[in-house]
Amino acid sequence: MNPDIPLQLLGGISARVFLRDYWQKKPLLIRQALPDFQSPIDADELAGLALEE
């Protein structure tokens, strides 16, 4: 794997830039990093899990 190739999973930045600028330094929000992701649980089920102890 070439560390200089931009990756969709990293929001279009390369692995090299990600490791240099973000890894264990500052947060990085990548919206739609997994564009076809389907949550395995719905919102009501998630809310129910949040209420459990």
N, C-alpha and C positions, 0 to 999 in steps of 0.2 A: 504494500500500500504506500502510495506516495503521500507524504504528510503535507504537501503543498497544494493538493487538489481541494478546491472548495467542496464541502459536503452539505447536502440538503438537511441532514439530521442535525447539523451544527448551525443552521440558519444561513448557509452560504459562506461560512468562513472555513478555513483549512484547519486541520488538526494541529498544525504547527502554531498558528495564531491562537487557537483556543488554548493550547497548553501554555503558551507564552504569556497571554494576556488575562486569561480567566481562571484556569485551574488553580483552585485553592487561594484565589486572590479576590475575586469579586463575582457577584451573581450574574448569570446570563439567562434571560428569558427568551426562549425560542418558540414563538407561536406556530402552531400547525407543523411541528417537527415530524409528527407522524400523521399525515393528512387523512388517512383512511381509518384511523383508530376508532374502534367501537368499544365503549366502556363495557366491562363484563357485568356491571350492576347499574340499576337505574337510580335516579336521584332519591326516591323514597327509601329504597333499600340502604343507600349510603347514609341517609339521615338517621335511619333506625340503628345502624351500626355505630354511629357517633354517639347515640344516647346510651348504649350498653356500657356497663362497667367492666 
